[in-house]
Amino acid sequence: MNLSRTVAPATEPVTLAEAKAHLGVTISDDDARIQSLLVAAREWVESTTGLALITQTWVAKLDNFPPGDILKLPKTPIQSITSVGYVDTNGADQTCTGYTLDAIGERLYLQYGEDWPSTQGIENAVTITYVTGYGDAADVPESIKQAIKLQVEMHYDRPDTGYLSALESVCTALLNPYRDMRRL
């Protein structure tokens, strides 16, 4: 599966002011650096958990539809499916409509009596565009926000090895409930 983000998050789950308060920073000299670390920390959390934290749009490309009646997409929770397109066996672009998004926002299920359409045997014959993320910063779980703050601290303060190891352990513990263990 090829995956690319087409619309990035408009904000970060943790604000610059929140990060500075966590770090005990009161001057603005390092604002650009801290903001950059916030983006990197969010990206690390998203990569580690498979989640999208703030609303964003992704395009997933597959060579064909999967066997069975379930299609699991990365980057959850899925808010909505924009489109499911495919190249049919004659080479024409088509739209698939016989699916439903599950209640937890992870998978597309075929509707009763439907089958995935046949595709032409080419790379990226199926294109799924979808909107994903918790929503805005207020919707992101607090433990994820704490993990982001700790990641920023690790890279901003550059603590000694023992404290760094403790921070890494805490980050792991904070994110464990959100990891999709099927991805590991």
One Martini backbone bead per residue (centre of mass of N, CA, C, O) as a GRO file, in nm:
protein
  184
    1MET     BB    1   0.096   0.037   0.024
    2ASN     BB    2   0.029   0.363  -0.061
    3LEU     BB    3   0.111   0.666   0.128
    4SER     BB    4  -0.046   1.001   0.144
    5ARG     BB    5  -0.039   1.331   0.224
    6THR     BB    6  -0.256   1.618   0.129
    7VAL     BB    7  -0.347   1.717   0.426
    8ALA     BB    8  -0.248   1.893   0.676
    9PRO     BB    9  -0.233   1.996   0.971
   10ALA     BB   10  -0.331   2.307   1.114
   11THR     BB   11  -0.232   2.190   1.388
   12GLU     BB   12  -0.139   2.126   1.715
   13PRO     BB   13  -0.193   1.951   2.010
   14VAL     BB   14   0.046   2.137   2.105
   15THR     BB   15   0.132   2.425   2.219
   16LEU     BB   16   0.371   2.649   2.265
   17ALA     BB   17   0.281   2.734   2.550
   18GLU     BB   18   0.269   2.446   2.668
   19ALA     BB   19   0.565   2.371   2.615
   20LYS     BB   20   0.696   2.603   2.772
   21ALA     BB   21   0.571   2.532   3.043
   22HIS     BB   22   0.697   2.250   3.063
   23LEU     BB   23   1.002   2.369   3.029
   24GLY     BB   24   1.031   2.668   3.158
   25VAL     BB   25   0.986   2.880   2.930
   26THR     BB   26   0.996   3.260   2.895
   27ILE     BB   27   1.122   3.294   2.626
   28SER     BB   28   1.147   3.355   2.255
   29ASP     BB   29   1.418   3.247   2.126
   30ASP     BB   30   1.300   2.919   2.093
   31ASP     BB   31   1.029   2.897   1.932
   32ALA     BB   32   1.107   2.762   1.663
   33ARG     BB   33   1.231   2.509   1.787
   34ILE     BB   34   0.984   2.414   1.949
   35GLN     BB   35   0.790   2.395   1.709
   36SER     BB   36   0.955   2.180   1.560
   37LEU     BB   37   0.939   1.969   1.792
   38LEU     BB   38   0.631   1.938   1.783
   39VAL     BB   39   0.613   1.818   1.503
   40ALA     BB   40   0.804   1.578   1.551
   41ALA     BB   41   0.642   1.455   1.785
   42ARG     BB   42   0.382   1.403   1.633
   43GLU     BB   43   0.504   1.225   1.414
   44TRP     BB   44   0.605   1.010   1.609
   45VAL     BB   45   0.332   0.930   1.728
   46GLU     BB   46   0.198   0.853   1.459
   47SER     BB   47   0.406   0.632   1.386
   48THR     BB   48   0.383   0.459   1.651
   49THR     BB   49   0.045   0.428   1.639
   50GLY     BB   50  -0.124   0.505   1.357
   51LEU     BB   51  -0.215   0.788   1.402
   52ALA     BB   52  -0.426   1.071   1.378
   53LEU     BB   53  -0.465   1.363   1.550
   54ILE     BB   54  -0.523   1.568   1.329
   55THR     BB   55  -0.683   1.678   1.084
   56GLN     BB   56  -0.652   1.482   0.775
   57THR     BB   57  -0.534   1.389   0.445
   58TRP     BB   58  -0.552   1.077   0.263
   59VAL     BB   59  -0.377   0.847   0.036
   60ALA     BB   60  -0.459   0.524  -0.083
   61LYS     BB   61  -0.270   0.266  -0.256
   62LEU     BB   62  -0.369  -0.014  -0.453
   63ASP     BB   63  -0.364  -0.291  -0.662
   64ASN     BB   64  -0.610  -0.411  -0.490
   65PHE     BB   65  -0.848  -0.568  -0.355
   66PRO     BB   66  -0.923  -0.745  -0.096
   67PRO     BB   67  -0.989  -1.009   0.051
   68GLY     BB   68  -1.295  -1.003   0.132
   69ASP     BB   69  -1.492  -0.751   0.341
   70ILE     BB   70  -1.215  -0.603   0.435
   71LEU     BB   71  -1.070  -0.264   0.475
   72LYS     BB   72  -0.771  -0.158   0.604
   73LEU     BB   73  -0.661   0.148   0.736
   74PRO     BB   74  -0.446   0.373   0.784
   75LYS     BB   75  -0.484   0.618   0.983
   76THR     BB   76  -0.629   0.671   1.265
   77PRO     BB   77  -0.921   0.803   1.281
   78ILE     BB   78  -1.191   0.786   1.073
   79GLN     BB   79  -1.416   1.023   0.953
   80SER     BB   80  -1.392   0.992   0.624
   81ILE     BB   81  -1.493   0.919   0.292
   82THR     BB   82  -1.435   1.055  -0.013
   83SER     BB   83  -1.299   0.806  -0.190
   84VAL     BB   84  -1.345   0.516  -0.423
   85GLY     BB   85  -1.116   0.418  -0.657
   86TYR     BB   86  -1.087   0.257  -0.992
   87VAL     BB   87  -0.951   0.025  -1.221
   88ASP     BB   88  -1.076  -0.146  -1.450
   89THR     BB   89  -1.039  -0.409  -1.675
   90ASN     BB   90  -1.061  -0.172  -1.917
   91GLY     BB   91  -0.927   0.111  -1.788
   92ALA     BB   92  -1.147   0.246  -1.620
   93ASP     BB   93  -1.273   0.485  -1.427
   94GLN     BB   94  -1.401   0.428  -1.095
   95THR     BB   95  -1.667   0.393  -0.846
   96CYS     BB   96  -1.703   0.299  -0.516
   97THR     BB   97  -2.017   0.223  -0.301
   98GLY     BB   98  -2.028  -0.081  -0.141
   99TYR     BB   99  -1.975   0.069   0.149
  100THR     BB  100  -1.866   0.085   0.503
  101LEU     BB  101  -1.800   0.255   0.785
  102ASP     BB  102  -1.702   0.193   1.076
  103ALA     BB  103  -1.758   0.296   1.404
  104ILE     BB  104  -1.427   0.331   1.470
  105GLY     BB  105  -1.255   0.417   1.214
  106GLU     BB  106  -1.086   0.161   1.030
  107ARG     BB  107  -1.307   0.032   0.824
  108LEU     BB  108  -1.412  -0.132   0.538
  109TYR     BB  109  -1.732  -0.249   0.446
  110LEU     BB  110  -1.920  -0.452   0.293
  111GLN     BB  111  -2.209  -0.472   0.172
  112TYR     BB  112  -2.467  -0.647   0.146
  113GLY     BB  113  -2.406  -0.833  -0.153
  114GLU     BB  114  -2.118  -0.739  -0.198
  115ASP     BB  115  -1.834  -0.668  -0.410
  116TRP     BB  116  -1.543  -0.629  -0.510
  117PRO     BB  117  -1.403  -0.501  -0.762
  118SER     BB  118  -1.252  -0.536  -1.051
  119THR     BB  119  -0.916  -0.506  -1.158
  120GLN     BB  120  -0.655  -0.396  -1.296
  121GLY     BB  121  -0.319  -0.523  -1.345
  122ILE     BB  122  -0.207  -0.267  -1.162
  123GLU     BB  123  -0.068  -0.022  -1.021
  124ASN     BB  124  -0.273   0.153  -0.827
  125ALA     BB  125  -0.592   0.079  -0.887
  126VAL     BB  126  -0.646   0.189  -0.594
  127THR     BB  127  -0.824   0.483  -0.455
  128ILE     BB  128  -0.808   0.632  -0.125
  129THR     BB  129  -0.990   0.895   0.022
  130TYR     BB  130  -0.922   1.044   0.353
  131VAL     BB  131  -1.037   1.140   0.674
  132THR     BB  132  -0.834   1.209   0.966
  133GLY     BB  133  -0.874   1.211   1.311
  134TYR     BB  134  -0.987   1.354   1.603
  135GLY     BB  135  -0.942   1.668   1.514
  136ASP     BB  136  -0.872   1.860   1.754
  137ALA     BB  137  -0.690   1.926   2.032
  138ALA     BB  138  -0.933   1.866   2.233
  139ASP     BB  139  -0.953   1.547   2.126
  140VAL     BB  140  -0.688   1.478   2.239
  141PRO     BB  141  -0.542   1.286   2.441
  142GLU     BB  142  -0.360   1.358   2.720
  143SER     BB  143  -0.139   1.135   2.699
  144ILE     BB  144  -0.041   1.227   2.421
  145LYS     BB  145   0.041   1.513   2.500
  146GLN     BB  146   0.252   1.423   2.707
  147ALA     BB  147   0.435   1.274   2.506
  148ILE     BB  148   0.504   1.524   2.343
  149LYS     BB  149   0.635   1.687   2.569
  150LEU     BB  150   0.858   1.476   2.629
  151GLN     BB  151   0.988   1.483   2.350
  152VAL     BB  152   1.066   1.776   2.361
  153GLU     BB  153   1.241   1.755   2.613
  154MET     BB  154   1.451   1.553   2.504
  155HIS     BB  155   1.544   1.761   2.264
  156TYR     BB  156   1.591   2.025   2.430
  157ASP     BB  157   1.754   1.933   2.701
  158ARG     BB  158   1.936   1.689   2.694
  159PRO     BB  159   1.953   1.455   2.883
  160ASP     BB  160   2.061   1.228   3.059
  161THR     BB  161   2.056   0.893   3.026
  162GLY     BB  162   1.869   0.822   3.265
  163TYR     BB  163   1.643   1.030   3.207
  164LEU     BB  164   1.592   0.951   2.915
  165SER     BB  165   1.500   0.662   2.977
  166ALA     BB  166   1.257   0.748   3.149
  167LEU     BB  167   1.109   0.911   2.930
  168GLU     BB  168   1.077   0.678   2.729
  169SER     BB  169   0.906   0.498   2.916
  170VAL     BB  170   0.672   0.695   2.952
  171CYS     BB  171   0.596   0.723   2.656
  172THR     BB  172   0.528   0.430   2.611
  173ALA     BB  173   0.305   0.410   2.829
  174LEU     BB  174   0.120   0.636   2.710
  175LEU     BB  175   0.091   0.483   2.411
  176ASN     BB  176   0.001   0.183   2.435
  177PRO     BB  177  -0.322   0.215   2.415
  178TYR     BB  178  -0.280   0.330   2.093
  179ARG     BB  179  -0.170   0.081   1.980
  180ASP     BB  180  -0.142  -0.123   1.698
  181MET     BB  181  -0.051  -0.450   1.732
  182ARG     BB  182  -0.087  -0.539   1.427
  183ARG     BB  183   0.169  -0.361   1.323
  184LEU     BB  184   0.421  -0.519   1.474
   0.00000   0.00000   0.00000
